[in-house]
């Protein structure tokens, strides 16, 4: 049974970049090897829908060990990308309603996750996100990921899920030495 696309994005320029990696960092805290979104192509005025790109590179930390000789992107990386995009949409929308927050949007759950195809280094993923429910205390968003989307067609769906996020107050950790080791205390 064909999967229905969350919304028609055919009129959106998939080569346009609304937020590059540095712009994304203004909305989410993940850094370095954990950063999953390469760019955000488009977010609508309300901050309810968006398109983002995740490029799967051959030099990523998981490639060597996740199926040696035939590296397949771990499903958890798709979930993390979807969670990060949900967090970005939450903060973007909070900005639009003039309610600034520096809370960290924590991953609170996932429903109806489906992995529909293997993803390999060299693949480029188009993430499509649409908010379903939003409040200051929670976001529920549907997310889909596509490969082969640049060939003038819709592309091939490889992942879909409903993501749930909730803000948690960020507490600056205190670093102290304990028995000769550096530990983080909250």
C-alpha positions in Angstrom: 0.0 0.0 0.0 1.5 3.4 -1.0 2.4 5.7 1.8 0.7 9.2 1.7 3.2 12.1 1.8 2.5 14.4 4.8 2.1 17.4 2.5 2.8 18.4 -1.1 6.3 19.9 -1.2 6.6 19.9 -5.0 6.5 23.7 -5.2 9.4 24.1 -2.8 13.0 24.6 -4.1 14.9 21.6 -2.7 18.2 23.4 -3.4 17.4 26.4 -1.2 18.9 26.5 2.3 16.9 28.3 4.9 19.1 27.2 7.8 22.6 25.8 7.4 24.3 23.8 10.2 25.2 27.0 12.0 21.6 28.2 11.8 20.4 24.9 13.1 22.7 25.3 16.1 20.6 28.3 17.1 17.7 26.0 17.7 19.1 22.7 19.0 22.0 21.8 21.3 23.4 18.7 19.7 27.0 19.1 18.4 29.7 17.3 16.6 29.1 13.6 15.8 25.6 13.8 17.1 24.4 16.6 14.8 22.1 14.9 12.3 20.5 17.6 10.2 22.8 19.1 7.5 20.4 21.8 6.6 16.8 22.9 6.7 15.4 23.8 3.3 12.1 25.3 4.3 9.9 25.9 7.4 6.4 27.4 6.9 5.5 30.8 8.4 3.7 29.2 11.4 6.6 26.8 12.1 4.3 23.8 11.7 5.8 22.1 8.7 9.3 21.8 7.3 11.8 20.1 5.0 15.4 19.2 6.0 18.3 17.3 4.6 20.5 14.6 6.2 23.4 13.4 4.1 24.8 10.0 5.0 28.6 10.2 4.7 31.1 7.4 4.5 33.3 8.9 7.2 30.6 8.8 10.0 31.6 7.0 13.2 29.1 4.1 12.8 30.2 3.1 9.3 33.1 0.8 10.2 31.1 -1.3 12.7 27.5 -1.3 11.7 27.6 -4.2 9.2 31.3 -4.3 8.1 31.6 -4.4 4.4 28.0 -3.3 3.9 27.4 -0.3 6.2 23.7 0.4 6.8 22.6 3.5 8.7 21.4 2.5 12.1 17.7 3.1 12.6 18.4 4.9 15.8 20.1 7.6 13.7 16.9 8.1 11.7 15.0 8.4 15.0 17.6 10.9 16.3 17.4 13.0 13.1 13.6 13.1 13.4 13.8 14.0 17.1 16.3 16.9 16.3 14.0 18.2 13.6 11.0 18.0 16.0 13.0 20.0 18.5 13.9 22.6 15.9 10.2 22.9 14.8 9.2 23.3 18.5 11.7 26.2 19.1 11.0 27.8 15.7 7.2 27.9 16.5 7.9 29.1 20.1 9.8 32.0 18.5 6.9 32.8 16.2 4.4 33.0 19.1 6.9 35.3 20.9 7.5 32.8 23.7 11.3 32.5 23.9 12.6 29.4 25.6 16.0 27.9 26.2 14.5 24.7 27.6 15.9 21.6 26.0 13.3 19.7 24.0 13.7 16.1 25.2 12.7 13.0 23.3 9.6 11.9 25.1 8.3 9.1 22.8 7.8 7.7 19.4 4.7 6.1 17.9 4.1 4.2 14.6 7.7 4.0 13.6 8.4 2.2 10.3 11.7 1.5 8.7 11.0 0.8 5.0 14.4 0.4 3.4 18.1 0.3 4.1 20.1 3.5 3.9 23.8 3.6 2.9 26.7 6.0 2.9 26.2 8.3 -0.1 22.4 8.5 0.3 20.8 11.9 0.8 17.6 11.9 2.9 14.8 14.5 2.7 13.0 14.7 6.0 9.4 16.0 5.9 7.9 17.1 9.2 4.4 18.2 10.1 3.3 19.2 13.6 0.1 17.4 14.8 -0.2 18.9 18.3 1.6 21.7 19.9 1.6 23.4 23.3 4.3 25.0 25.4 4.7 21.6 27.2 4.7 19.2 24.3 5.0 18.7 20.6 3.7 15.8 18.5 5.0 15.7 15.0 4.7 13.3 12.1 8.0 12.8 10.2 8.9 11.0 7.0 12.3 10.5 5.3 12.8 9.9 1.5 15.7 8.9 -0.7 15.9 9.5 -4.4 13.8 12.7 -4.1 15.9 14.8 -6.5 15.0 13.0 -9.7 11.8 14.9 -10.2 9.6 12.4 -8.4 8.4 12.1 -4.8 11.2 9.7 -4.0 11.2 6.5 -2.0 10.0 6.6 1.6 12.5 4.9 3.9 11.2 5.9 7.4 8.2 7.4 9.1 7.2 8.0 12.7 5.3 10.2 15.0 7.7 12.0 17.4 6.8 13.3 20.8 8.9 15.9 22.6 8.7 17.8 25.8 10.7 20.7 27.1 13.0 20.2 30.2 14.7 23.0 32.0 18.4 23.0 31.2 20.5 23.0 34.3 24.1 24.0 33.9 26.2 21.0 35.1 28.8 21.6 37.8 32.1 19.9 37.1 34.1 18.8 40.1 37.0 16.5 40.9 36.2 13.4 42.8 38.9 10.8 43.6 41.1 12.2 40.9 38.4 12.0 38.2 36.3 14.8 36.7 32.5 14.2 37.4 29.4 16.1 36.5 27.0 17.0 39.3 23.6 18.4 38.8 
